[in-house]
């Protein structure tokens, strides 16, 4: 069993990961972005003030979770552990603006008027900050008013206890009532980036529901049947709000 600490995160190759997963926008990722957009728009309303503090836990080389929070926040924190990913994220949040690969995802988001009102590159550079953090060491950190965690808890370990600990860590950095979106690879057997194999925990929709129901209200888990490579059975997207009575 490969645990999180056993994986070679210092060798993670963000450019290779993006080439595999995002350079050509896949149908399932665009559907995830659409569902996240609609969930956050319902939660805040098109005229909401941009005053929420957002967090993307385990951001990795993926900007679309932060882009999905952009209209609602005056600050977004990207928490990441792997140093190569931190370097990538900091470059994306620089004055140069984020790469064109993310434009297809913004095109989906901007179908909603709240997103159309935002100039994404300028706003991203103004409010997004990157911080190094270990998912298992978030106790005592501040709590955020909305949050995302995409392909993290199940894609960092083969250990069921570490998977559950990762999900709980994410839920426990959210304020009561905070809308959230969390995505998971369904029944993943692991994945290869730049010739290096990384671990995964095999989780189904029922497993996500069982662990998140303790912390979430209005929970909906979308079981998306699209596959993007061999070794998994689709993707899961959990949407809801953080409960107020289980801190």
ROVEXMAR-517343 format. One record per residue: residue number from 0; x, y, z of N, C-alpha, C in turn. Coordinates in Angstrom, 2 decimals. Atoms other than C-alpha are relative to their C-alpha. Layout:
residues N
(NUM; (X; Y; Z); (X; Y; Z); (X; Y; Z))
...
//
This chain:
residues 247
(0; (0.85; -1.20; 0.00); (0.00; 0.00; 0.00); (0.88; 1.25; 0.00))
(1; (-0.78; -1.23; 0.11); (1.47; 3.32; -1.11); (-0.74; 1.12; 0.75))
(2; (0.56; -1.12; -0.74); (0.84; 6.13; 1.36); (0.45; 1.32; -0.62))
(3; (-0.30; -1.32; 0.56); (0.95; 9.83; 0.60); (1.47; 0.35; 0.11))
(4; (-1.40; -0.38; -0.22); (4.42; 10.30; 2.07); (0.96; -0.81; -0.86))
(5; (-0.87; 0.85; 0.82); (5.78; 7.52; -0.18); (0.12; 0.50; -1.44))
(6; (0.04; -0.40; 1.41); (4.93; 9.25; -3.48); (1.02; 1.10; -0.27))
(7; (-1.06; -0.97; 0.33); (7.60; 11.35; -5.27); (-0.56; 1.34; -0.45))
(8; (0.67; -1.25; 0.38); (5.75; 14.67; -5.20); (0.99; 1.06; -0.48))
(9; (-0.99; -0.98; 0.44); (8.97; 16.66; -5.67); (0.35; -0.17; -1.47))
(10; (-0.28; 0.26; 1.42); (9.25; 15.07; -9.14); (-1.24; 0.20; -0.87))
(11; (1.23; -0.17; 0.77); (5.69; 15.90; -10.20); (0.22; 1.00; -1.13))
(12; (-0.23; -0.83; 1.19); (5.63; 17.41; -13.71); (-1.30; 0.67; -0.42))
(13; (1.27; -0.65; 0.30); (2.82; 19.98; -14.01); (-0.29; 0.15; -1.49))
(14; (0.25; -0.17; 1.43); (3.29; 20.62; -17.73); (-0.45; -1.31; -0.64))
(15; (0.40; 1.30; 0.53); (3.08; 16.91; -18.52); (-1.42; -0.35; 0.44))
(16; (1.34; 0.26; -0.52); (-0.02; 16.59; -16.31); (-1.04; 0.79; -0.78))
(17; (0.92; -0.84; 0.77); (-1.69; 19.48; -18.15); (-0.15; -0.53; -1.41))
(18; (0.08; 0.55; 1.35); (-0.82; 17.98; -21.52); (-0.92; -1.22; -0.05))
(19; (0.82; 1.21; -0.04); (-2.48; 14.71; -20.49); (-1.47; 0.34; 0.23))
(20; (1.36; -0.18; -0.51); (-5.58; 16.18; -18.86); (-0.75; 1.22; -0.53))
(21; (0.71; -1.25; 0.24); (-6.33; 19.74; -19.95); (0.34; 0.70; -1.30))
(22; (-0.40; -0.72; 1.20); (-4.50; 20.76; -23.12); (-1.11; -0.04; -1.04))
(23; (1.22; 0.12; 0.79); (-7.47; 19.45; -25.07); (-1.14; -0.20; 0.99))
(24; (1.04; 0.01; -1.02); (-10.55; 20.20; -23.00); (-0.92; -1.20; -0.18))
(25; (0.85; 1.18; 0.06); (-12.40; 16.99; -22.22); (-1.43; 0.32; 0.37))
(26; (1.42; -0.20; -0.24); (-16.17; 16.71; -22.13); (-0.33; -0.04; 1.48))
(27; (0.36; 0.17; -1.40); (-16.25; 15.59; -18.51); (0.48; 1.18; 0.83))
(28; (-0.47; -1.16; -0.76); (-14.10; 18.46; -17.20); (-0.86; 1.22; -0.28))
(29; (0.88; -1.12; 0.32); (-16.28; 20.97; -19.03); (-1.35; -0.15; 0.71))
(30; (1.25; 0.23; -0.73); (-19.34; 19.33; -17.46); (0.19; 0.30; 1.49))
(31; (-0.29; -0.33; -1.39); (-17.73; 19.58; -14.01); (0.00; 1.50; 0.21))
(32; (-0.05; -1.46; -0.11); (-17.05; 23.27; -14.59); (-1.41; 0.58; -0.08))
(33; (1.38; -0.51; 0.11); (-20.66; 23.84; -15.68); (-0.77; -0.24; 1.30))
(34; (0.72; 0.31; -1.24); (-22.01; 22.10; -12.58); (0.49; 0.86; 1.17))
(35; (-0.55; -0.86; -1.03); (-19.67; 24.04; -10.30); (-0.53; 1.43; -0.16))
(36; (0.51; -1.35; 0.29); (-20.68; 27.31; -11.98); (-1.44; 0.16; 0.48))
(37; (1.41; -0.12; -0.35); (-24.38; 26.66; -11.51); (-0.20; -0.12; 1.51))
(38; (0.11; 0.17; -1.45); (-23.92; 25.52; -7.90); (0.39; 1.29; 0.72))
(39; (-0.44; -1.22; -0.67); (-21.97; 28.62; -6.90); (-0.92; 1.18; -0.32))
(40; (0.93; -1.07; 0.34); (-24.34; 30.92; -8.78); (-1.29; -0.10; 0.81))
(41; (1.19; 0.17; -0.85); (-27.31; 29.43; -6.94); (0.30; 0.39; 1.44))
(42; (-0.35; -0.26; -1.39); (-25.45; 29.80; -3.66); (0.11; 1.49; 0.30))
(43; (-0.29; -1.41; -0.26); (-24.52; 33.47; -4.05); (-0.95; 0.96; -0.71))
(44; (0.84; -0.91; 0.75); (-26.86; 34.97; -6.66); (0.83; 0.94; -0.86))
(45; (-0.78; -0.76; 0.99); (-25.80; 37.09; -9.62); (0.40; 1.39; 0.50))
(46; (-0.32; -1.34; -0.48); (-25.75; 40.34; -7.62); (0.80; -0.02; 1.31))
(47; (-0.72; 0.09; -1.27); (-23.72; 39.06; -4.67); (1.27; 0.84; -0.02))
(48; (-1.26; -0.75; -0.12); (-20.88; 41.25; -3.43); (1.17; -0.98; -0.03))
(49; (-1.17; 0.86; 0.12); (-17.41; 39.86; -4.11); (0.82; 0.08; 1.29))
(50; (-0.64; -0.14; -1.30); (-16.48; 39.50; -0.47); (0.37; -1.33; 0.64))
(51; (-0.32; 1.30; -0.60); (-16.10; 35.74; 0.12); (1.50; -0.26; -0.08))
(52; (-1.37; 0.51; 0.04); (-12.74; 34.18; 0.95); (-0.06; -1.45; -0.45))
(53; (0.06; 1.33; 0.57); (-12.21; 31.11; -1.20); (1.31; -0.74; 0.16))
(54; (-1.19; 0.83; -0.09); (-9.79; 28.19; -0.97); (-0.14; -1.17; -0.96))
(55; (-0.10; 1.23; 0.77); (-8.74; 25.48; -3.39); (1.06; -0.86; 0.68))
(56; (-0.88; 0.86; -0.80); (-7.22; 22.66; -1.34); (0.64; -1.03; -0.91))
(57; (-0.73; 0.90; 0.88); (-4.51; 20.70; -3.15); (-0.17; 0.40; -1.45))
(58; (0.34; -0.57; 1.30); (-4.77; 22.94; -6.18); (0.67; -0.73; -1.16))
(59; (-0.69; 0.64; 1.11); (-2.14; 21.18; -8.30); (0.02; 0.90; -1.22))
(60; (-0.02; -0.80; 1.22); (-1.75; 22.34; -11.90); (-1.38; 0.03; -0.67))
(61; (1.38; -0.06; 0.47); (-5.48; 22.94; -12.32); (-0.60; 1.32; 0.46))
(62; (0.54; -1.31; -0.36); (-6.93; 26.45; -12.46); (-1.52; 0.07; 0.00))
(63; (1.44; -0.22; 0.15); (-10.57; 25.76; -13.19); (-0.77; 0.04; 1.33))
(64; (0.72; -0.21; -1.27); (-11.62; 25.33; -9.52); (0.09; 1.45; 0.48))
(65; (-0.14; -1.40; -0.41); (-10.22; 28.78; -8.70); (-0.79; 0.92; -0.92))
(66; (0.78; -0.82; 0.93); (-11.77; 30.26; -11.85); (-1.49; -0.07; 0.33))
(67; (1.41; 0.15; -0.36); (-15.13; 28.87; -10.72); (-0.39; 0.84; 1.21))
(68; (0.28; -0.82; -1.18); (-14.83; 30.89; -7.48); (0.21; 1.49; -0.25))
(69; (-0.49; -1.35; 0.24); (-13.59; 34.09; -9.13); (-1.03; 1.11; 0.22))
(70; (0.92; -1.13; -0.16); (-16.79; 36.21; -9.22); (-0.42; 0.28; 1.43))
(71; (0.60; -0.12; -1.33); (-17.64; 35.64; -5.58); (1.00; 0.40; 1.08))
(72; (-1.04; -0.13; -1.02); (-14.33; 36.26; -3.82); (0.77; 1.31; -0.13))
(73; (-1.00; -1.07; 0.02); (-12.08; 39.13; -2.81); (1.39; -0.55; 0.31))
(74; (-1.28; 0.66; -0.18); (-9.33; 36.61; -2.01); (-0.20; -1.49; -0.21))
(75; (0.00; 1.45; 0.19); (-8.63; 33.05; -3.18); (1.38; -0.52; 0.34))
(76; (-1.25; 0.62; -0.40); (-5.95; 30.92; -1.57); (0.11; -1.38; -0.65))
(77; (-0.28; 1.31; 0.58); (-4.45; 28.00; -3.48); (0.98; -0.72; 0.92))
(78; (-0.85; 0.78; -0.88); (-3.06; 25.44; -1.02); (0.57; -1.18; -0.78))
(79; (-0.67; 1.05; 0.77); (-0.51; 23.08; -2.55); (1.26; -0.42; 0.73))
(80; (-1.19; 0.53; -0.68); (2.31; 20.86; -1.28); (1.19; -0.16; -0.93))
(81; (-1.11; 0.33; 0.90); (4.40; 19.84; -4.30); (0.63; 1.28; -0.56))
(82; (-0.69; -1.22; 0.42); (7.02; 22.47; -5.11); (-0.10; 0.28; -1.50))
(83; (0.20; -0.32; 1.41); (6.79; 22.06; -8.91); (-1.37; 0.60; -0.31))
(84; (1.34; -0.55; 0.20); (3.06; 22.73; -8.73); (-0.10; 1.42; 0.54))
(85; (-0.01; -1.36; -0.55); (3.61; 25.77; -6.51); (0.63; 0.97; -0.99))
(86; (-0.65; -0.87; 0.99); (6.00; 27.23; -9.08); (-0.92; 0.27; -1.18))
(87; (0.94; -0.19; 1.11); (3.44; 26.66; -11.83); (-1.13; 0.95; 0.40))
(88; (1.12; -0.84; -0.43); (0.59; 28.23; -9.85); (0.43; 1.46; 0.19))
(89; (-0.47; -1.37; -0.19); (2.65; 31.28; -8.91); (0.21; 0.70; -1.33))
(90; (-0.15; -0.59; 1.32); (3.49; 31.84; -12.55); (-1.37; 0.35; -0.60))
(91; (1.33; -0.24; 0.54); (-0.19; 31.57; -13.48); (-0.67; 1.22; 0.64))
(92; (0.59; -1.14; -0.72); (-1.10; 34.21; -10.87); (0.84; 1.27; -0.14))
(93; (-0.87; -1.16; 0.18); (1.61; 36.61; -12.05); (-0.63; 1.00; -0.96))
(94; (0.51; -1.03; 0.89); (1.15; 39.77; -14.11); (-0.13; -0.47; -1.44))
(95; (0.08; 0.52; 1.37); (1.66; 37.74; -17.29); (-1.35; -0.60; -0.32))
(96; (1.31; 0.61; 0.21); (-1.75; 36.15; -16.80); (0.11; -1.50; -0.21))
(97; (-0.04; 1.45; 0.09); (-2.73; 32.51; -16.93); (0.01; -0.46; -1.46))
(98; (-0.18; 0.57; 1.33); (-2.11; 30.23; -19.91); (-1.33; -0.11; -0.75))
(99; (1.19; 0.08; 0.85); (-4.53; 30.04; -22.83); (-0.73; -1.32; 0.14))
(100; (0.66; 1.29; -0.16); (-5.25; 26.38; -22.02); (-1.24; 0.10; 0.88))
(101; (1.14; -0.14; -0.93); (-7.68; 27.61; -19.33); (-1.14; 0.81; -0.59))
(102; (1.05; -0.83; 0.60); (-9.70; 29.80; -21.71); (-1.26; -0.81; -0.31))
(103; (1.17; 0.81; 0.33); (-11.97; 26.91; -22.75); (-0.89; -0.19; 1.23))
(104; (0.78; 0.17; -1.22); (-13.02; 26.46; -19.13); (-0.70; 1.31; 0.38))
(105; (0.65; -1.29; -0.26); (-13.67; 30.17; -18.70); (-1.15; 0.23; -0.96))
(106; (1.10; -0.15; 0.95); (-15.81; 30.07; -21.84); (-1.27; -0.65; 0.53))
(107; (1.17; 0.65; -0.60); (-18.11; 27.61; -20.06); (-0.52; 0.81; 1.18))
(108; (0.41; -0.79; -1.16); (-18.15; 29.66; -16.87); (-0.72; 1.28; -0.43))
(109; (0.52; -1.31; 0.39); (-18.90; 32.88; -18.73); (-1.37; -0.06; -0.67))
(110; (1.39; 0.08; 0.43); (-22.23; 31.55; -19.95); (-0.93; 0.56; 1.07))
(111; (0.77; -0.59; -1.11); (-23.43; 32.82; -16.55); (0.36; 1.48; 0.10))
(112; (-0.28; -1.45; -0.01); (-23.78; 36.63; -16.24); (0.95; 0.44; 1.10))
(113; (-0.91; -0.39; -1.07); (-21.92; 36.78; -12.93); (1.45; -0.16; -0.43))
(114; (-1.36; 0.22; 0.49); (-18.84; 35.39; -14.66); (0.34; 0.94; -1.15))
(115; (-0.25; -0.93; 1.11); (-19.23; 37.56; -17.75); (0.40; 1.38; 0.50))
(116; (-0.32; -1.32; -0.55); (-18.92; 40.60; -15.49); (1.45; 0.10; 0.47))
(117; (-1.38; 0.04; -0.51); (-15.35; 39.57; -14.56); (0.98; -0.08; -1.17))
(118; (-1.12; 0.18; 0.94); (-12.16; 40.09; -16.58); (0.93; -1.00; 0.68))
(119; (-0.58; 1.07; -0.81); (-10.61; 36.76; -15.56); (1.49; 0.14; 0.28))
(120; (-1.45; -0.04; -0.24); (-6.88; 37.31; -16.04); (0.36; 1.10; 0.99))
(121; (-0.28; -1.11; -0.93); (-6.82; 40.66; -14.28); (-0.44; -0.37; 1.41))
(122; (0.54; 0.34; -1.32); (-9.01; 39.43; -11.44); (0.81; -1.13; 0.65))
(123; (-0.77; 1.12; -0.53); (-7.06; 36.18; -11.05); (1.32; 0.50; 0.59))
(124; (-1.27; -0.53; -0.49); (-3.78; 38.06; -10.69); (-0.15; 0.86; 1.24))
(125; (0.22; -0.91; -1.13); (-5.30; 40.50; -8.19); (-0.31; -0.74; 1.30))
(126; (0.53; 0.57; -1.25); (-6.90; 38.09; -5.72); (0.52; -1.39; 0.33))
(127; (-0.46; 1.37; -0.25); (-5.22; 34.67; -6.05); (1.40; 0.01; 0.61))
(128; (-1.30; 0.16; -0.64); (-2.36; 33.77; -3.73); (0.24; -1.50; 0.24))
(129; (-0.40; 1.40; -0.14); (-0.46; 30.48; -3.43); (0.71; -0.19; 1.33))
(130; (-0.67; 0.31; -1.26); (0.54; 28.95; -0.09); (0.33; -1.48; 0.04))
(131; (-0.36; 1.41; -0.15); (2.40; 25.73; 0.64); (-0.67; -0.56; 1.25))
(132; (0.68; 0.63; -1.13); (0.44; 23.38; 2.86); (-0.12; -1.49; -0.24))
(133; (0.28; 1.42; 0.02); (0.11; 19.70; 3.67); (-1.46; -0.19; 0.41))
(134; (1.42; 0.22; -0.28); (-3.51; 18.56; 3.55); (-0.24; -0.55; 1.40))
(135; (0.17; 0.63; -1.31); (-2.97; 16.60; 6.76); (0.34; 0.94; 1.16))
(136; (-0.43; -0.92; -1.06); (-1.76; 19.66; 8.68); (-0.79; 1.31; -0.01))
(137; (0.79; -1.22; 0.12); (-4.62; 22.11; 8.20); (-0.74; 0.38; 1.28))
(138; (0.62; -0.36; -1.28); (-5.90; 22.03; 11.79); (0.59; 1.31; 0.50))
(139; (-0.47; -1.27; -0.51); (-5.70; 25.52; 13.22); (0.13; 1.08; -1.06))
(140; (0.00; -1.02; 1.04); (-5.70; 27.25; 9.84); (-1.32; 0.77; 0.06))
(141; (1.25; -0.74; 0.09); (-8.31; 29.87; 9.10); (-1.05; -0.82; -0.72))
(142; (1.07; 0.62; 0.76); (-11.68; 28.84; 7.74); (-0.42; 0.94; -1.12))
(143; (0.37; -0.75; 1.19); (-12.89; 29.92; 4.31); (-1.50; -0.10; -0.26))
(144; (1.45; -0.14; 0.22); (-16.35; 30.91; 3.06); (-0.49; -0.69; -1.26))
(145; (0.33; 0.92; 1.08); (-16.29; 28.76; -0.09); (1.27; -0.78; -0.32))
(146; (-1.19; 0.79; 0.23); (-14.00; 26.00; -1.23); (-0.18; -1.07; -1.07))
(147; (-0.05; 1.07; 0.98); (-12.99; 23.45; -3.82); (1.14; -0.96; 0.35))
(148; (-1.08; 0.99; -0.10); (-10.92; 20.26; -3.78); (-0.23; -0.99; -1.14))
(149; (0.23; 0.80; 1.20); (-10.53; 18.52; -7.13); (1.12; -1.00; -0.23))
(150; (-0.92; 1.10; 0.31); (-8.85; 15.13; -7.61); (1.22; 0.02; 0.92))
(151; (-1.06; -0.10; -1.00); (-6.85; 15.33; -4.40); (-0.05; -1.18; 0.97))
(152; (0.02; 0.97; -1.10); (-7.96; 13.09; -1.51); (0.15; -1.43; -0.50))
(153; (-0.08; 1.36; 0.53); (-8.30; 9.99; -3.71); (1.21; -0.20; -0.91))
(154; (-1.10; 0.07; 0.97); (-5.27; 10.78; -5.90); (1.36; 0.27; 0.63))
(155; (-1.26; -0.24; -0.70); (-2.54; 11.04; -3.27); (0.43; -1.18; 0.85))
(156; (-0.27; 1.11; -0.90); (-2.65; 7.68; -1.46); (-0.82; -1.21; -0.42))
(157; (0.81; 1.20; 0.14); (-3.83; 4.08; -1.60); (-0.66; -0.39; 1.32))
(158; (0.44; 0.33; -1.35); (-4.68; 4.14; 2.11); (-1.39; 0.56; 0.28))
(159; (1.34; -0.51; -0.26); (-8.40; 4.38; 3.00); (-0.06; 1.01; 1.14))
(160; (0.00; -0.94; -1.13); (-7.67; 6.12; 6.31); (0.52; 1.37; -0.43))
(161; (-0.52; -1.28; 0.47); (-5.62; 8.80; 4.54); (-0.99; 0.69; -0.94))
(162; (1.05; -0.59; 0.83); (-8.37; 9.30; 1.96); (-1.05; 0.68; 0.87))
(163; (1.03; -0.57; -0.87); (-10.94; 9.84; 4.70); (0.53; 1.21; 0.76))
(164; (-0.61; -1.13; -0.72); (-8.58; 12.10; 6.62); (0.11; 1.22; -0.92))
(165; (-0.10; -1.10; 0.94); (-8.05; 14.19; 3.50); (-1.34; 0.69; -0.24))
(166; (1.33; -0.59; 0.19); (-11.78; 14.69; 2.91); (-0.41; 0.79; 1.23))
(167; (0.38; -0.70; -1.24); (-12.34; 15.63; 6.55); (0.81; 1.29; 0.16))
(168; (-0.83; -1.20; -0.10); (-9.43; 18.08; 6.44); (-0.57; 1.11; -0.88))
(169; (0.61; -0.99; 0.88); (-11.04; 19.83; 3.47); (-1.28; 0.57; 0.60))
(170; (1.27; -0.49; -0.55); (-14.46; 20.03; 5.08); (0.21; 0.86; 1.24))
(171; (-0.22; -0.73; -1.25); (-12.98; 21.34; 8.32); (0.69; 1.35; -0.18))
(172; (-0.49; -1.37; 0.22); (-11.41; 24.41; 6.70); (-1.09; 0.91; -0.55))
(173; (1.10; -0.79; 0.51); (-14.84; 25.61; 5.55); (-0.86; 0.54; 1.13))
(174; (0.94; -0.61; -0.93); (-17.05; 28.00; 7.47); (-1.36; -0.69; -0.11))
(175; (1.37; 0.49; 0.06); (-20.57; 26.91; 8.36); (-0.75; 0.69; -1.14))
(176; (0.77; -0.53; 1.12); (-22.78; 27.33; 5.32); (0.78; 0.21; -1.27))
(177; (-0.83; -0.25; 1.18); (-19.86; 27.57; 2.88); (-0.36; -0.96; -1.12))
(178; (0.19; 0.90; 1.14); (-20.70; 26.23; -0.58); (1.33; -0.61; -0.42))
(179; (-1.24; 0.68; 0.39); (-18.18; 23.69; -1.82); (-0.24; -0.87; -1.22))
(180; (0.00; 0.98; 1.08); (-17.32; 21.49; -4.77); (1.24; -0.87; 0.18))
(181; (-1.11; 0.93; -0.14); (-15.16; 18.38; -4.50); (-0.13; -1.07; -1.08))
(182; (0.01; 0.97; 1.09); (-14.23; 16.15; -7.46); (0.94; -1.15; 0.31))
(183; (-0.77; 1.22; -0.27); (-12.90; 12.59; -7.35); (0.04; -0.86; -1.27))
(184; (-0.06; 1.04; 1.02); (-11.66; 10.04; -9.87); (-0.67; -1.24; 0.57))
(185; (0.76; 1.14; -0.46); (-14.01; 7.08; -9.59); (0.78; -1.29; -0.25))
(186; (-0.65; 1.31; 0.09); (-12.40; 3.70; -8.87); (1.36; 0.08; -0.71))
(187; (-1.30; -0.18; 0.65); (-8.95; 4.96; -9.88); (1.02; -1.01; 0.52))
(188; (-1.07; 0.94; -0.35); (-6.08; 2.48; -9.94); (1.36; 0.68; 0.06))
(189; (-1.25; -0.74; 0.04); (-3.43; 5.21; -9.98); (0.20; 0.64; -1.37))
(190; (-0.20; -0.74; 1.25); (-2.00; 7.41; -12.73); (1.48; 0.26; -0.20))
(191; (-1.40; -0.19; 0.38); (1.24; 8.08; -14.56); (0.18; 1.41; -0.56))
(192; (-0.36; -1.33; 0.50); (2.78; 11.52; -15.11); (1.49; -0.01; -0.30))
(193; (-1.41; -0.09; 0.41); (6.01; 11.85; -17.06); (0.78; -1.26; 0.38))
(194; (-0.65; 1.27; -0.26); (6.80; 8.16; -16.57); (0.01; -0.44; 1.45))
(195; (0.03; 0.33; -1.43); (6.23; 8.18; -12.79); (-1.43; -0.35; 0.40))
(196; (1.33; 0.42; -0.45); (3.31; 6.31; -11.23); (-0.31; 0.60; 1.37))
(197; (0.47; -0.59; -1.25); (1.31; 8.04; -8.50); (-1.20; -0.80; 0.52))
(198; (1.01; 0.89; -0.58); (-1.08; 6.33; -6.08); (-1.41; 0.58; -0.08))
(199; (1.40; -0.44; -0.09); (-4.86; 6.47; -5.88); (-0.76; -0.99; 0.88))
(200; (0.90; 0.81; -0.79); (-7.56; 5.18; -3.57); (-1.28; -0.21; -0.80))
(201; (1.19; 0.32; 0.80); (-10.47; 3.41; -5.26); (-1.26; 0.37; 0.78))
(202; (1.21; -0.47; -0.68); (-13.67; 5.23; -4.31); (-1.15; 0.04; -0.99))
(203; (1.23; -0.08; 0.79); (-17.23; 4.98; -5.61); (-0.90; 1.09; 0.58))
(204; (0.90; -1.07; -0.44); (-20.15; 7.38; -5.26); (-0.47; -0.22; 1.43))
(205; (0.49; 0.27; -1.35); (-21.39; 5.64; -2.12); (1.05; 0.34; 1.05))
(206; (-1.05; -0.34; -0.94); (-18.02; 6.09; -0.44); (0.13; 1.49; 0.22))
(207; (-0.03; -1.46; -0.13); (-18.02; 9.82; -1.15); (-1.18; 0.48; 0.81))
(208; (1.20; -0.40; -0.74); (-21.58; 10.18; 0.10); (0.11; -0.34; 1.48))
(209; (-0.08; 0.44; -1.40); (-20.88; 8.22; 3.28); (0.87; 0.93; 0.84))
(210; (-0.91; -0.81; -0.80); (-17.95; 10.36; 4.38); (-0.42; 1.47; 0.01))
(211; (0.31; -1.43; 0.07); (-19.24; 13.76; 3.21); (-1.33; 0.33; 0.66))
(212; (1.31; -0.27; -0.58); (-22.77; 13.38; 4.55); (0.10; 0.48; 1.44))
(213; (-0.20; -0.43; -1.39); (-21.42; 13.87; 8.07); (0.23; 1.51; 0.09))
(214; (-0.43; -1.39; -0.03); (-20.19; 17.36; 7.14); (-0.83; 0.92; -0.89))
(215; (0.63; -0.80; 1.05); (-22.45; 18.52; 4.31); (-1.51; -0.02; 0.10))
(216; (1.44; -0.04; 0.19); (-26.01; 19.65; 3.84); (-0.27; 0.29; -1.47))
(217; (0.38; -0.16; 1.42); (-27.86; 19.73; 0.50); (1.02; -0.70; -0.90))
(218; (-1.05; 0.69; 0.74); (-25.28; 17.21; -0.69); (-0.57; -0.71; -1.22))
(219; (0.31; 0.71; 1.24); (-25.52; 16.02; -4.29); (1.31; -0.52; -0.57))
(220; (-1.18; 0.59; 0.62); (-22.96; 13.62; -5.77); (-0.36; -0.40; -1.43))
(221; (0.21; 0.31; 1.41); (-22.93; 13.57; -9.56); (0.96; -1.11; -0.41))
(222; (-0.80; 1.14; 0.46); (-21.71; 10.24; -10.96); (0.15; 0.13; -1.51))
(223; (-0.25; -0.29; 1.41); (-20.18; 11.19; -14.31); (0.74; -1.18; -0.62))
(224; (-0.47; 1.27; 0.52); (-19.55; 8.16; -16.47); (1.15; 0.12; -1.00))
(225; (-1.07; -0.18; 0.99); (-16.92; 9.67; -18.78); (1.34; -0.45; 0.58))
(226; (-1.37; 0.34; -0.39); (-13.41; 8.23; -18.64); (0.98; 0.76; -0.89))
(227; (-1.00; -0.77; 0.74); (-10.28; 10.10; -19.70); (1.28; -0.80; -0.24))
(228; (-1.16; 0.87; 0.16); (-7.74; 7.24; -19.51); (-0.38; -1.38; 0.51))
(229; (0.22; 1.31; -0.59); (-7.46; 3.60; -18.61); (0.25; 0.06; 1.50))
(230; (-0.27; 0.11; -1.44); (-7.61; 2.66; -14.95); (-0.91; 0.80; 0.90))
(231; (1.02; -0.59; -0.86); (-10.68; 4.51; -13.71); (-1.35; -0.18; -0.68))
(232; (1.34; 0.30; 0.50); (-14.46; 4.31; -14.16); (-0.87; 1.24; -0.13))
(233; (0.77; -1.24; 0.11); (-15.51; 7.96; -14.40); (0.47; 1.01; 1.02))
(234; (-0.32; -1.03; -0.98); (-15.55; 11.00; -12.16); (-1.23; 0.27; 0.86))
(235; (1.05; -0.34; -0.95); (-17.57; 12.06; -9.13); (0.15; 1.46; 0.39))
(236; (-0.02; -1.40; -0.42); (-18.52; 15.63; -8.25); (-1.00; 0.19; 1.13))
(237; (0.85; -0.25; -1.17); (-19.86; 16.42; -4.78); (-0.21; 1.49; 0.17))
(238; (0.37; -1.40; -0.19); (-21.69; 19.72; -4.35); (-0.87; 0.12; 1.23))
(239; (0.83; -0.21; -1.17); (-23.21; 21.12; -1.18); (0.45; 1.20; 0.79))
(240; (-0.40; -1.05; -0.94); (-22.78; 23.38; 1.82); (0.51; -0.66; 1.28))
(241; (-0.54; 0.51; -1.25); (-20.82; 22.90; 5.01); (-1.04; 0.11; 1.11))
(242; (0.90; -0.02; -1.15); (-23.00; 21.93; 7.99); (0.56; 0.91; 1.09))
(243; (-0.41; -0.90; -1.08); (-22.91; 24.20; 11.01); (0.14; -0.70; 1.34))
(244; (0.10; 0.64; -1.31); (-23.25; 21.58; 13.74); (0.97; -1.16; 0.19))
(245; (-0.90; 1.16; -0.12); (-20.28; 19.23; 13.29); (1.46; 0.40; -0.01))
(246; (-1.40; -0.40; -0.11); (-17.10; 21.19; 13.98); (0.62; -0.69; 1.22))
//
